Amino acid sequence: MCKESVSFAVAHVYILYSKKLDRYYIGSTALNVEERLAQHNSVQMATATTSRGQPWELVLVLKCTSRLQAQRVEGHIKRMKSRVYLQNLQQYDTLRAKLLARYAIQDS
């Protein structure tokens, strides 16, 4: 699993993988990522869309500087609709850096 440094981040984009479904799930959160993973794997989430894929494993975390950046990065990844793209994000630091830079929020 590849985790970017998570200190001082306002929000995160995370990618989960379910061996049971052989599928990925992309999400963003302002919560602690480990807590969010626990929610996805919780019995209390039985009606959630991720419940069928339990247990989920965390395969990638991207640290974002704002909730807006996290939402934009999440949207970009979802629009790609590509398993290969998700695998490349996990593998290549430069691809992750370019993605975060593309959606960086500039201070006014």
Sequence and secondary structure as in RCSB ss.txt:
>XXXX:A:sequence
MCKESVSFAVAHVYILYSKKLDRYYIGSTALNVEERLAQHNSVQMATATTSRGQPWELVLVLKCTSRLQAQRVEG
HIKRMKSRVYLQNLQQYDTLRAKLLARYAIQDS
>XXXX:A:secstr
 EE   TT SEEEEEEEETTTTEEEEEEESS HHHHHHHHTSGGGTTSTTGGG SEEEEEEEEESSHHHHHHHHH
HHHHH  HHHHHHHHH HHHHHHHHHHT     
